Amino acid sequence: MNERGIKRTVKGVVVSSKMDKTVVVRAERLVKHPVFHKFFRKFMKYKAHDEANSCNAGDTVLIVESRPLSRDKRWRVREILERAK
C-alpha cells in the first residue's frame, strides 16, 4: 500500500482547456432522493493539472487527488480514457 494512503479518483469530461496546464473536468454522480427514492444526476466541476497540455474539450479523463497546486487546483490528470471525436 502507498505510504500516503489511497487517493480518490474521478472520471469526467473535459469542459474547458483554455488555461495553461489546467483543464476543467465535469464529473457526474447519481444520488438517490431521500423521500421519493428517485435517482438524479449531480455534477461537480474540478480544475485539474495537465502538465503536457494534451487534453482537449470533450475528452474523457481520469483525475486523481493531489496536494494543492494553486488556489483552485487539487487534482491531476492521470490518463486520457477517450479522445473527443
Buried (B, 14 or more C-beta within 10 A) or exposed (E): EEEEEEEEEBEBBBBBBEEEBBBBBEBEEEEEEEEEEEEEEEEEEBBBBBEEEEBEEEBBBBBBBBEEBEEEBBBBBBEBEEEEE
